[in-house]
């Protein structure tokens, strides 16, 4: 959350340097595939993404090491941006964390669903329904007016899809410790 705030404090020049910009990526500025997730259209857009992260922590209180959280954010963000680049050729520019946040929700809810948590099941069903709705109906015009730009619903879809791929690779389907971690949360709590 602090990193997102710092990038917003950088203003337009930092946003221009870091945003997903198709032409610049094609010219070799590959970092934009990742860094576009960390800049926003403005303060209200940032506020909405920060609020999404707070809700994520409240609904998905899984204890993660910094390394696992960073891996999740970076891999979901990269996969989502690569999908936007490959499958949405009309998209020229993109900024925001919402695609990654949708993916983080998937990863946070999956272990709880595996444990048959009904609230988490309802949240995951709602999230999948929202993604489906967005693919057919798009984003509400009011959302776009509020943030001052287009809501790229494809980022939400590809972020969630990237999370399902991530879960398959790193073992989140089991609901236990994620592959690549040294110890599970339950072991840490006992120490």
Backbone torsions as a table, in degrees:
resi	resn	phi	psi	omega
1	UNK	NA	-37.6	179.5
2	UNK	-66.3	-40.5	179.0
3	UNK	-60.2	-41.6	178.4
4	UNK	-63.8	-40.3	177.9
5	UNK	-64.0	-43.3	-179.5
6	UNK	-62.8	-42.7	-179.7
7	UNK	-65.9	-33.9	177.7
8	UNK	-68.1	-35.4	176.9
9	UNK	-64.5	-22.4	178.0
10	UNK	-69.9	-14.7	175.4
11	UNK	71.4	-161.1	-174.2
12	UNK	-63.1	-39.2	-176.3
13	UNK	-64.2	-39.0	178.6
14	UNK	-72.0	-39.2	176.5
15	UNK	-59.2	-44.5	179.8
16	UNK	-64.2	-35.3	-179.6
17	UNK	-72.7	-33.2	-171.3
18	UNK	-104.7	-17.3	-172.4
19	UNK	-63.7	153.7	170.5
20	UNK	-66.7	113.5	178.0
21	UNK	-132.8	112.2	-171.8
22	UNK	-52.5	-47.4	-178.2
23	UNK	-62.5	-42.3	179.7
24	UNK	-67.8	-37.9	177.6
25	UNK	-64.5	-44.5	178.9
26	UNK	-61.4	-29.3	179.5
27	UNK	-83.3	2.2	175.6
28	UNK	109.0	2.7	179.0
29	UNK	-88.3	68.1	-173.4
30	UNK	-65.2	-24.2	-179.8
31	UNK	-57.1	-26.7	-177.8
32	UNK	-62.7	-23.7	176.3
33	UNK	-61.1	-34.6	-179.6
34	UNK	-94.1	-45.4	-171.1
35	UNK	-72.8	-20.2	177.4
36	UNK	-60.4	-22.9	179.0
37	UNK	-73.0	-18.1	-172.5
38	UNK	-102.0	-0.4	176.8
39	UNK	-117.7	158.2	-172.8
40	UNK	-133.2	167.0	179.5
41	UNK	-68.8	-24.0	-178.2
42	UNK	171.5	-172.4	-174.8
43	UNK	-64.6	-39.3	-178.8
44	UNK	-68.5	-39.7	176.6
45	UNK	-61.6	-44.3	176.5
46	UNK	-60.6	-45.3	179.8
47	UNK	-56.6	-44.8	-179.9
48	UNK	-62.8	-41.2	178.7
49	UNK	-69.6	-38.3	176.3
50	UNK	-64.1	-40.9	176.6
51	UNK	-61.7	-41.1	176.3
52	UNK	-59.3	-39.1	178.1
53	UNK	-67.7	-36.6	177.2
54	UNK	-64.9	-44.9	178.1
55	UNK	-62.0	-39.9	177.6
56	UNK	-56.8	-48.0	-179.5
57	UNK	-63.2	-37.6	-179.5
58	UNK	-71.8	-39.4	-178.7
59	UNK	-83.4	-25.7	-174.6
60	UNK	-129.4	73.4	-172.2
61	UNK	-79.3	29.4	179.6
62	UNK	-63.1	133.2	178.1
63	UNK	-83.2	122.6	-178.9
64	UNK	-124.3	145.1	172.3
65	UNK	-72.5	161.2	177.8
66	UNK	-59.4	-39.0	-178.2
67	UNK	-62.6	-43.1	-179.5
68	UNK	-68.8	-43.2	178.5
69	UNK	-61.8	-44.9	178.7
70	UNK	-62.4	-42.1	178.8
71	UNK	-61.4	-43.9	179.1
72	UNK	-60.5	-50.8	-177.3
73	UNK	-61.5	-47.3	-175.7
74	UNK	-69.0	-43.1	-178.2
75	UNK	-72.2	-41.6	176.9
76	UNK	-63.9	-44.3	179.8
77	UNK	-61.3	-43.5	-179.8
78	UNK	-66.9	-46.3	179.9
79	UNK	-62.1	-43.6	179.3
80	UNK	-61.3	-45.9	-178.8
81	UNK	-67.0	-38.7	176.5
82	UNK	-62.6	-39.2	176.6
83	UNK	-64.8	-42.9	176.4
84	UNK	-59.5	-44.4	-178.7
85	UNK	-63.8	-43.1	-175.4
86	UNK	-79.8	-38.0	-168.8
87	UNK	-110.2	-5.9	179.1
88	UNK	-128.0	69.6	-174.1
89	UNK	-63.3	-21.5	179.0
90	UNK	-73.2	-19.0	-179.0
91	UNK	-76.7	117.6	-179.2
92	UNK	-97.8	-35.2	-177.0
93	UNK	-137.1	147.7	177.3
94	UNK	-152.6	138.1	170.9
95	UNK	-141.0	153.7	173.7
96	UNK	122.9	158.3	-175.8
97	UNK	-100.3	-1.6	-170.6
98	UNK	-62.8	-35.1	177.2
99	UNK	-63.3	-43.4	178.0
100	UNK	-65.4	-41.7	-179.9
101	UNK	-61.6	-41.1	176.5
102	UNK	-59.6	-41.8	177.1
103	UNK	-64.5	-40.8	178.4
104	UNK	-64.1	-35.2	175.1
105	UNK	-62.3	-44.2	178.3
106	UNK	-57.8	-49.4	-178.7
107	UNK	-65.2	-33.6	178.9
108	UNK	-74.1	-32.9	-177.5
109	UNK	-83.1	-31.7	-175.5
110	UNK	-54.6	-49.5	-179.8
111	UNK	-62.2	-34.5	179.7
112	UNK	-71.4	-37.5	176.3
113	UNK	-64.1	-40.2	177.6
114	UNK	-58.9	-31.8	178.7
115	UNK	-88.1	10.1	176.5
116	UNK	65.1	35.0	175.6
117	UNK	-75.9	114.4	-174.4
118	UNK	-66.3	-36.9	178.0
119	UNK	-63.1	-44.3	178.9
120	UNK	-65.4	-38.1	176.2
121	UNK	-60.7	-44.4	178.5
122	UNK	-62.5	-41.5	179.4
123	UNK	-64.7	-42.3	179.9
124	UNK	-66.8	-41.0	176.7
125	UNK	-62.1	-44.0	177.5
126	UNK	-59.9	-46.2	-179.2
127	UNK	-60.0	-46.4	179.5
128	UNK	-64.6	-38.5	176.3
129	UNK	-63.7	-41.7	177.8
130	UNK	-61.0	-44.2	179.6
131	UNK	-62.5	-43.1	177.8
132	UNK	-63.0	-44.6	179.0
133	UNK	-59.5	-45.2	-178.5
134	UNK	-62.6	-34.1	-179.5
135	UNK	-67.3	-29.4	-179.2
136	UNK	-96.7	-38.3	-173.2
137	UNK	-104.7	-16.7	-176.2
138	UNK	79.4	-173.0	-179.5
139	UNK	-86.4	148.9	174.7
140	UNK	-60.4	140.0	179.1
141	UNK	-58.2	-34.2	-180.0
142	UNK	-63.0	-35.2	177.8
143	UNK	-64.6	-42.8	-178.9
144	UNK	-67.0	-38.5	178.0
145	UNK	-65.0	-38.1	-177.2
146	UNK	-67.1	-41.0	-176.7
147	UNK	-89.5	-11.5	177.5
148	UNK	81.7	28.0	178.5
149	UNK	-177.0	-177.8	-179.1
150	UNK	-76.0	140.5	170.9
151	UNK	-87.1	120.9	-178.3
152	UNK	-91.4	88.4	-176.1
153	UNK	-64.6	-24.0	176.2
154	UNK	-61.7	-30.3	177.8
155	UNK	-65.5	-37.5	178.0
156	UNK	-63.4	-47.1	-178.9
157	UNK	-62.0	-49.8	-178.1
158	UNK	-69.5	-30.2	175.1
159	UNK	-64.7	-43.3	177.8
160	UNK	-66.8	-42.8	178.7
161	UNK	-61.3	-42.7	177.1
162	UNK	-61.2	-36.7	179.5
163	UNK	-67.2	-40.0	177.1
164	UNK	-63.9	-39.3	175.9
165	UNK	-64.8	-43.2	177.9
166	UNK	-59.4	-44.9	-179.8
167	UNK	-61.3	-37.2	178.4
168	UNK	-67.2	-39.9	-177.8
169	UNK	-74.1	-44.2	-172.6
170	UNK	-100.0	3.4	170.7
171	UNK	87.9	19.1	179.9
172	UNK	-67.8	-16.4	-179.7
173	UNK	-61.8	-32.8	-175.5
174	UNK	-70.1	-23.2	-177.4
175	UNK	83.1	2.0	179.0
176	UNK	-101.8	-152.8	-178.9
177	UNK	-66.3	141.3	179.0
178	UNK	-74.7	134.2	178.1
179	UNK	-58.4	136.0	-178.9
180	UNK	101.5	-8.1	176.2
181	UNK	-93.3	156.5	-177.7
182	UNK	-83.5	-38.3	179.8
183	UNK	-146.0	150.2	178.0
184	UNK	-78.3	164.9	179.9
185	UNK	-60.3	-38.4	-177.8
186	UNK	-66.1	-34.9	177.3
187	UNK	-68.6	-41.7	179.6
188	UNK	-61.9	-38.6	-178.0
189	UNK	-68.0	-28.5	-179.0
190	UNK	-76.2	-23.5	-177.8
191	UNK	-79.0	NA	NA
